[in-house]
Amino acid sequence: MRRSTKRPAGLPEPVRDMINLRIVRHDREQVLADCESSVLPNSGEVLQLDTVDSDGEKRRPSTLWRVVSVTLHVPSLQSAPRNDGTKHQVLQVDVEVLPDVALVPEFAHHAEKVLSESRM
């Protein structure tokens, strides 16, 4: 039995601001994805990257990536006022990832080395 996904009458639709989410492979500075998103991943989470065709159907198997850092590009208080009068907001988020080593044990040593170097 399917549940209805309609919102009750009178309730406002949730506002979902979109930001540009850029996924970068941490150890190679290779951009893996660049798209709009209304959600942000946390460090330690796993992202599933899909390659889709023009109809949105998957073309090849997905790949799993572990999030190692999330960088929000935040306009400082020293930023000039926007020409259109709106408030500044976060528009760009860079997410650095490594292959999910939980699924590929032979990458574990290399990934740990990269992570320990990035903590210095």
Buried (B, 14 or more C-beta within 10 A) or exposed (E): EEEEEEEEEEEEEEEEEEBBBBBBBBBEEEEBBEEEBEEBBEEEEEBEEEEEEEEEEEEEEEBBBBBBEBEEEEEEEEEEEEEEEEEEEEBEBBBBBBBBBEEEEEBEEEBEEBBEEEEE
